[in-house]
């Protein structure tokens, strides 16, 4: 009995996922779900509200229906419970602006072959030379959903005794702003590159948070960190640099933590030692190599070595949450 010939179904299955992603991102960019937030609409009504052509909009609407992001009945379209909760601007769970980073990540991943061929990232995030409007848009995308993120941090970890918090490489400062709302006795410091902190300062001013969030310009790989802190966060930072730079950042942040202080490393670039999971960390590596000179996902063992060298003990790896926690030794 001959072996059954393999079928090419896997290729089409993977390819077809692209259309669902494209439809979702288009709906988010158009703010389509917000327009449906108050009531269901026909394609003509929605087109007028969005100021677009109905015949161009209609294919997108039906694609969003089959992806499970919209519902349709007799030509009238409405949000699903999920889109109504998370994609309607003004609602507490809104994170629709994340399309600004998701779209860039998708575009970047499509350049993988050329990046590998040339050895040069073809969609580089050049923080130091990026035009301010693009940098601000990127930071807005990265900070979308910060309210929920800060709530998750606070409900998962104990910040009740934390009076001084360091958000190292904190970008827009949105997480620090939200954490200090939740914990009124907490003062936060956000440190990032000078080109980024000009935008951080704008976010802090807009949030009326200048009395509780300080902004400092520094390169975490080389500059000393002023002050000492009870807890520090490295969110989506380690994966943006080389292994040696990652080691140096953890050493630098560790030196600014009080004995017994907690470090939280969070991001989609934390791999187990097999390099096969978590799935998101494997997938995001294709983004990292395209947008950073030396960025990549790093393994559990690599993080353990760096943390031990920096004076931390008992690191805990929460792979499902893309999180590492470690406490600075008391002695």
C-alpha positions as CSV (number, residue, x, y, z in Angstrom):
1,X,0.0,0.0,0.0
2,X,1.6,3.3,-1.1
3,X,1.8,6.3,1.1
4,X,-0.8,8.9,0.6
5,X,0.5,11.9,-1.3
6,X,0.7,15.0,0.9
7,X,-1.7,17.9,0.1
8,X,-0.8,21.6,-0.1
9,X,-3.7,22.6,2.2
10,X,-1.4,24.0,4.9
11,X,-0.1,26.7,2.5
12,X,-3.6,27.9,1.6
13,X,-4.7,27.9,5.2
14,X,-1.7,30.0,6.3
15,X,-2.2,32.4,3.3
16,X,-5.9,32.8,4.0
17,X,-5.2,34.1,7.5
18,X,-3.7,37.1,5.9
19,X,-7.0,38.3,4.6
20,X,-8.6,38.2,8.0
21,X,-5.8,40.2,9.5
22,X,-6.0,42.8,6.7
23,X,-9.8,43.2,7.2
24,X,-9.4,43.6,11.0
25,X,-6.7,46.2,10.6
26,X,-8.7,48.1,8.0
27,X,-11.8,48.2,10.3
28,X,-9.6,49.5,13.1
29,X,-7.9,52.2,11.0
30,X,-11.3,53.4,9.7
31,X,-12.7,53.4,13.2
32,X,-15.5,51.5,11.7
33,X,-16.5,49.7,15.0
34,X,-16.9,53.0,16.8
35,X,-19.3,54.1,14.1
36,X,-21.4,51.0,14.8
37,X,-21.2,51.5,18.6
38,X,-24.4,53.5,18.9
39,X,-26.6,51.5,16.6
40,X,-26.6,48.9,13.7
41,X,-26.3,50.5,10.3
42,X,-26.7,49.6,6.6
43,X,-23.7,49.9,4.3
44,X,-25.1,53.2,2.9
45,X,-25.6,54.7,6.4
46,X,-22.2,53.5,7.6
47,X,-20.5,54.8,4.4
48,X,-22.0,58.3,4.9
49,X,-20.8,58.2,8.5
50,X,-17.3,57.3,7.5
51,X,-17.3,59.5,4.4
52,X,-16.3,56.6,2.1
53,X,-17.9,54.9,-0.9
54,X,-20.4,52.2,-0.1
55,X,-19.4,49.9,-2.9
56,X,-15.8,49.9,-1.6
57,X,-16.9,49.4,2.0
58,X,-19.3,46.5,1.4
59,X,-16.7,43.8,0.7
60,X,-14.9,44.7,3.9
61,X,-18.1,44.5,5.9
62,X,-18.8,41.0,4.8
63,X,-15.2,39.9,5.3
64,X,-15.5,41.2,8.9
65,X,-18.7,39.2,9.3
66,X,-17.1,35.9,8.3
67,X,-14.1,36.6,10.5
68,X,-16.4,37.0,13.5
69,X,-15.9,40.8,14.0
70,X,-19.3,41.9,12.8
71,X,-22.8,40.6,12.6
72,X,-25.2,41.1,9.7
73,X,-29.0,40.7,9.4
74,X,-31.0,41.7,6.3
75,X,-28.3,44.0,5.2
76,X,-27.8,45.7,8.5
77,X,-24.4,45.4,10.3
78,X,-23.6,45.5,14.0
79,X,-20.7,44.9,16.3
80,X,-20.1,41.6,18.0
81,X,-19.9,41.7,21.8
82,X,-16.1,41.6,21.5
83,X,-15.8,44.5,19.0
84,X,-18.3,46.5,21.0
85,X,-16.2,46.0,24.2
86,X,-12.8,46.7,22.8
87,X,-13.1,48.6,19.5
88,X,-15.5,51.3,20.3
89,X,-13.6,54.5,21.1
90,X,-14.5,56.0,24.5
91,X,-15.3,52.7,26.1
92,X,-13.1,51.6,29.0
93,X,-11.7,48.6,27.2
94,X,-10.9,50.4,23.9
95,X,-7.5,49.5,22.4
96,X,-8.3,50.1,18.7
97,X,-5.3,52.4,18.1
98,X,-3.1,49.3,18.4
99,X,-3.5,49.0,14.6
100,X,-0.8,51.6,14.4
101,X,1.7,49.1,15.6
102,X,0.1,45.9,14.3
103,X,0.0,47.2,10.8
104,X,3.7,48.2,11.0
105,X,4.6,44.7,12.4
106,X,2.7,43.0,9.5
107,X,4.4,45.2,6.9
108,X,7.8,44.5,8.6
109,X,7.3,40.7,8.6
110,X,6.7,40.7,4.9
111,X,10.3,42.0,4.4
112,X,11.9,39.0,6.2
113,X,13.5,37.4,3.1
114,X,15.2,40.7,2.1
115,X,16.3,41.3,5.7
116,X,17.9,37.9,5.9
117,X,19.4,38.2,2.4
118,X,21.1,41.6,3.2
119,X,21.6,41.2,6.9
120,X,20.1,44.7,7.3
121,X,16.6,45.3,8.9
122,X,14.4,46.4,6.1
123,X,11.7,48.1,8.3
124,X,14.0,49.5,11.0
125,X,12.6,51.5,13.9
126,X,15.2,54.2,13.9
127,X,14.3,55.9,17.2
128,X,16.9,58.6,16.9
129,X,16.1,59.7,13.4
130,X,12.4,58.9,13.0
131,X,10.2,61.9,12.2
132,X,8.3,63.0,15.3
133,X,4.8,62.4,13.8
134,X,5.8,58.8,13.0
135,X,7.4,58.3,16.4
136,X,4.3,59.6,18.1
137,X,2.0,57.4,16.1
138,X,4.2,54.4,16.9
139,X,4.1,55.2,20.6
140,X,0.3,55.7,20.5
141,X,0.0,52.2,19.0
142,X,2.3,50.7,21.5
143,X,0.4,52.3,24.5
144,X,-3.1,51.4,23.3
145,X,-4.7,49.3,26.0
146,X,-2.5,50.6,28.8
147,X,-5.4,51.0,31.2
148,X,-6.1,47.3,31.0
149,X,-2.4,46.5,31.1
150,X,-1.9,48.6,34.3
151,X,-5.0,46.9,35.9
152,X,-3.6,43.5,35.0
153,X,-0.2,44.4,36.6
154,X,-1.9,45.6,39.7
155,X,-4.1,42.6,40.1
156,X,-1.4,40.1,39.4
157,X,1.5,41.6,41.4
158,X,1.6,43.4,44.8
159,X,2.4,47.1,44.5
160,X,0.9,48.0,47.8
161,X,4.3,48.8,49.4
162,X,5.8,50.3,46.2
163,X,6.5,54.0,46.6
164,X,9.0,54.5,43.8
165,X,8.5,52.8,40.4
166,X,10.8,52.8,37.4
167,X,9.5,52.3,33.9
168,X,12.7,51.7,32.0
169,X,12.3,52.2,28.3
170,X,8.7,53.3,29.1
171,X,8.0,55.0,25.8
172,X,4.8,57.1,26.1
173,X,4.7,56.7,29.9
174,X,1.2,55.4,29.6
175,X,1.7,52.5,32.0
176,X,3.4,54.6,34.6
177,X,0.6,57.2,34.4
178,X,-2.1,54.5,34.9
179,X,-0.3,52.7,37.7
180,X,0.1,56.0,39.7
181,X,-3.7,56.5,39.3
182,X,-4.3,53.1,40.8
183,X,-1.7,53.5,43.5
184,X,-1.9,57.2,44.6
185,X,1.1,56.9,46.9
186,X,3.4,55.7,44.1
187,X,5.7,58.1,42.3
188,X,7.0,56.9,38.9
189,X,10.0,57.7,36.7
190,X,10.0,57.0,33.0
191,X,13.4,56.7,31.3
192,X,13.9,56.5,27.6
193,X,16.0,58.0,24.8
194,X,15.9,61.8,24.4
195,X,14.1,61.5,21.1
196,X,11.3,59.5,22.8
197,X,11.0,61.5,26.0
198,X,9.9,64.6,24.2
199,X,6.8,62.7,23.3
200,X,6.6,61.1,26.8
201,X,6.5,64.6,28.3
202,X,3.5,65.4,26.1
203,X,1.6,62.3,27.2
204,X,2.3,63.1,30.8
205,X,1.2,66.7,30.5
206,X,-2.0,65.7,28.6
207,X,-2.8,63.3,31.5
208,X,-2.1,66.0,34.1
209,X,0.3,63.6,35.7
210,X,3.4,65.8,36.1
211,X,3.1,65.7,39.9
212,X,3.5,61.9,40.0
213,X,5.4,60.9,36.9
214,X,8.9,62.2,36.2
215,X,10.5,61.8,32.7
216,X,14.3,61.2,32.4
217,X,16.3,61.0,29.2
218,X,19.0,58.3,29.1
219,X,20.4,55.4,27.2
220,X,19.7,52.3,29.3
221,X,22.7,50.5,27.8
222,X,25.2,53.0,29.0
223,X,23.9,55.9,31.1
224,X,23.5,55.7,34.9
225,X,20.0,55.6,36.2
226,X,19.3,58.4,38.7
227,X,17.5,57.5,41.9
228,X,16.6,54.2,43.6
229,X,13.3,52.3,43.2
230,X,11.1,49.7,44.9
231,X,10.1,48.1,41.6
232,X,11.1,48.4,38.0
233,X,9.4,47.4,34.7
234,X,11.2,46.5,31.4
235,X,8.3,46.2,29.0
236,X,9.0,45.3,25.4
237,X,12.6,46.5,25.9
238,X,14.9,43.4,26.1
239,X,13.8,42.1,22.7
240,X,14.9,45.4,20.9
241,X,18.6,45.0,21.5
242,X,21.5,42.6,21.2
243,X,22.3,40.0,23.9
244,X,25.2,42.0,25.3
245,X,23.0,45.2,25.4
246,X,20.2,43.2,27.1
247,X,22.6,42.0,29.8
248,X,23.8,45.6,30.3
249,X,20.3,47.0,30.6
250,X,19.4,44.4,33.3
251,X,22.6,45.2,35.2
252,X,21.9,48.9,34.9
253,X,18.3,48.6,36.1
254,X,19.3,46.2,38.8
255,X,21.8,48.7,40.2
256,X,18.9,51.2,40.6
257,X,16.7,48.9,42.6
258,X,16.5,48.8,46.4
259,X,17.5,45.5,48.0
260,X,14.4,43.3,47.9
261,X,12.9,45.3,45.0
262,X,11.1,43.6,42.2
263,X,11.9,43.6,38.5
264,X,9.2,42.8,36.0
265,X,10.4,41.9,32.5
266,X,7.4,41.8,30.1
267,X,7.2,41.3,26.4
268,X,6.5,38.9,23.5
269,X,10.2,38.1,23.2
270,X,10.6,35.6,26.0
271,X,11.2,32.0,24.7
272,X,11.6,28.7,26.5
273,X,14.9,27.0,25.9
274,X,13.5,24.9,23.0
275,X,12.9,28.1,21.0
276,X,9.6,26.6,19.9
277,X,7.3,28.3,22.4
278,X,5.5,30.4,23.4
279,X,4.1,30.7,19.8
280,X,3.9,34.5,19.9
281,X,7.5,34.8,20.8
282,X,8.5,32.6,17.9
283,X,6.3,34.6,15.6
284,X,7.4,38.0,16.8
285,X,11.0,37.1,16.1
286,X,10.2,37.7,12.5
287,X,9.2,41.3,13.4
288,X,12.2,41.9,15.6
289,X,14.8,41.0,13.0
290,X,13.1,43.3,10.5
291,X,12.8,46.4,12.8
292,X,15.9,46.2,15.0
293,X,19.6,46.0,14.2
294,X,20.2,43.2,16.7
295,X,16.8,42.6,18.4
296,X,15.4,39.1,18.9
297,X,13.5,36.9,21.3
298,X,15.8,35.5,24.1
299,X,15.5,32.2,26.0
300,X,14.7,31.4,29.6
301,X,18.3,30.4,30.2
302,X,19.7,33.6,28.7
303,X,17.5,35.7,31.0
304,X,18.4,33.5,34.1
305,X,22.2,34.2,33.5
306,X,21.7,37.9,33.1
307,X,19.4,38.1,36.2
308,X,21.8,36.1,38.4
309,X,24.7,38.3,37.3
310,X,22.7,41.5,38.1
311,X,22.0,40.3,41.6
312,X,18.5,38.9,41.3
313,X,17.2,35.7,42.8
314,X,14.4,33.2,42.2
315,X,13.2,34.4,38.8
316,X,9.7,33.2,37.9
317,X,8.8,32.7,34.2
318,X,5.1,33.1,33.4
319,X,5.2,32.2,29.7
320,X,1.5,32.5,29.2
321,X,1.7,36.1,30.4
322,X,5.1,36.8,28.6
323,X,6.4,37.8,32.0
324,X,9.5,37.3,34.2
325,X,9.6,38.4,37.8
326,X,12.7,38.5,39.9
327,X,13.7,40.0,43.3
328,X,16.9,41.8,44.0
329,X,18.9,40.0,46.7
330,X,18.9,41.6,50.1
331,X,22.7,41.4,50.7
